[in-house]
């Protein structure tokens, strides 16, 4: 659609998994005249969703987060974009092994399949891992990966099929306007202004959208914390994976190194 709506019931800024999910659920709740804006192309606007690992672990550190993860997994399964692969966490220290025991106990209490495994059992499941550097691990068979780009596309298309959503790709948000009483009154874009009482900032954290976030959030004195995630892809074939633990209380993440096979 080339024409930009003059007014919207809600403007969703960002067409990643968060924005698409919000549009989908609002449409199912009966909302109409929703507008989604993203500066990138469809179906992959190039944000955080397209760069994510897409790995879903069923066990979390609180029951509420576990239930949220379970609900998300069920929705992804219904969309046909979830692949159950199983997952393993490993321990190199007694303290970490104690933590894995705690996680397995919590998993069983919440009805999630989980079991502790020996280094030899880990090696059978992950042949590339050097079992001599670990004390054991925890196996969670219901771990899986999701095709988040496809999930977002399906959610967005379903909202459009309900005649509830207009998508404006290649459209940058230039700012958010406020009325005299301080309430939101509209969203300014590179293609024109949209009057609305509701705007949801669903942008990711990659550099491509940093500038847009800085223009949007300061207008409402909103702090927008950002976390960088660097994903390194290892070419195959590679040798045993040996985890390298960085010093405690540093900003450096745990890393993994792989040696070439002889």
N, C-alpha and C positions, 0 to 999 in steps of 0.2 A: 504494500500500500504506500503510495507516494504522498498522500495528503496526511498532514499531521493533525491529530485531533486537537481541538481548541480547549477541551476540558476532559478530565479523566476522574473516575472515582478513586483511583490510586495510580501513582507512577512508581514503577519498579525500576530502580537504577542498577543494571547489571544482569546479564543473561547467562550467568553460571548456574551451578546446581542449586544454589540458594534462591536466586531470583526465579528460576523456572519452577522450583518446588512451590514457592510462595504463590506464583500466578496460578498454578494448577490447583492448589488447595482453596484459594480464594474463589476460583471459578466453580469448584465443586460446592462451595458454600452459597453460591448464588450471586456473587459479585459480577458485575458487567462493567464495560467501559474502562477496563484496565489497560494501561499502556506500559510496555516494557521498553527501556532505552538502553542501548549498549553501543559503544564506539567501535566495536569490532564487527567482523562479518559473521553470518550464521552458516552452519550450525556451531562452529567453534570460534568464538570471539577472541580467543587467545589469552584468556585470563587464568586464574588459579585452578579452575576445574580441569582445564586441559593439561595442566602440569602436575596434577595430584597423583599420588601413588595408587589411589583407589582401593586401598587395602582396608578391609573391615574386620576388626577384632571384636568378638561378642562380649568379652569380659572387660568391665570398666571398674573404676575405683568407687563408684557409688551405684546403688540399685537404680536410681533415677536415670543415670546415664546408660546403664545396661538396658533398661527398658526402651530408651530412645533409640539405641543402636539396634535392638531387636525389631522395633517398629520400622526403622529405616530399611533393615535387611528384608523384612516381609514385603515392603513396598517395592523394593528393587527386584525381588523375586517375581512379584506379580507383573512387573514390566518386562520380565525376561532378560534382565541385564546383569544378573548376579550369578557368579560361578563359584561354587563352594570348592575350595582347594585344600583347606586345612592349614594350620599355622603352628609354628613352634617358637617359644621363647627359651633362650639358653642362659645358663648362669656360669660365671667364672669364679665367683667367690661364695663362701658359705652364707653371707648375708643375702646375696641375690637368690640363692637357693631357698632360703627361708621365705623370701618374698614370693617366689613361685609357688611354694606350698600354700601360702595364704591365698594367692589368686586361684589356685585349684579348688581350695575349700570354699571360697566365695562362689566360684562358678557352679559347683555342685549344689550349693544351697539355693542358687537361683535357677537351677534346672539346665545348666549349660554343660554339655559334655566336656570333660577335661581330665587329664591324667599326667602324673609325673613320669618322666622317661629318663633312662640312663644314658650316658654318653654313647654307648654302643647302639641303643635304640634311635638316638638322634641321628647318628651316622647312617643308619639304614634309611631313614626318611629323607635326610639331606646328605647325600654322598660326598658333596664337595666340602663339607665342614670338617675341620680337623678336631676329632673328638678328644685329643690329648690336652687341649687347652680349656675344656669345660668340665664342670662337675655334674652337669645334668641339665634337664630342661623340662618344659611343660608343653604338652601337645593339646591343641584345641581343634578338633576336627571340623567344627562349623565355621571356621574362619574362611573368608572368601574375598574375591575382588569384584568390583562393579565397574561397568562401562558407564562412567558418569556423564560423558558427553552424549551418549545415546539416551541415557535416562532423562537428561535435561531436555533433549529434543522431543522425546515422547511426551513429557509433561507439558511442554510449551504447545505442542501440536494439539493435545487434548483440550487445553484451555482455548485454543483458537477454534477448535471444532464446536465448542460450546458457545461460540460467538461472543466470548467474553474478553478477548485479548487482542490488542494491536501491538505488533512488534516493530520497533524502529531500530534497524541495524545501521551501523555506520553513522551513528548520531551521538555526538558528545554532549555531556551535561556541562553547561557553562556556569550554572549557579542555581540557588534556591531562593525564592522571594518570600518575604514575610509581610503580613498585613500590619496595620497600625497597632493592633493588640498583641503583636508578637507571634501570632499563629502562622503556620505555613499557608501560603496562598498560591504558590505555583512553582514550576520547574522550568528554567530557561535552558534550551538546547541549541545546538548548532543549526537546527532546522526550524526553530520557532519556539514559542512559549506555550506551555501547557498549564492551564489553571487546574488546581487540585487542592484538596484539603489533607491528602494523605500521600506521603512519599516514603518509600523503603529503600535505604541505601544497602544494596546487596553486592557491592563491589568486592573483589578479592584483594590480594595483597601484593600482586606482582607489580614491578615498576611501571608497566604500561598504563596503569590506572592510578598511580600515586598522585599525579597532578590533579586529576578529577577529585580525588578524596580531599586534597588540601583545599580545593576551592569550595567544596561542599560543607565539610564538617565544621570549619571555623565559624561559619555564619551562625551556628547554633551552639557554639562553645562545646562541641562534642569531641572528646578525645578518641582518636581512632588508632588503637595499638596495632602494630603490624609485626608479623613474624615471617622471617625469610626461611625458605626451605630449599635446600640444594639437593637435587637428585642426580646421582652419578650412575650411569649405565655401564656395566662391565661387559666388554665383548667376550663372547665364547670362542674357543674353550679357555677356561681358567682353572687354576689349581685350588688347593684347599683355602677356605676362607678363615682368616684369623682375626677375631675382633680386637681392636686396639682401644683401650679405655683411656680417655683423656683425664687429666688431673681433676679432682673434685672441685666444685664451685668455680668453674671457669665457663666461659661462653662457648668453648669448643665442644661440639657434639661428639658422641661416640661414633667412631668410624670403623670401617671394615676394609681390610686389604686382601687382595687375592694374588697368589703367585701363579706364574705360568707353569703348566705341566712339563715334566722333563721330556 
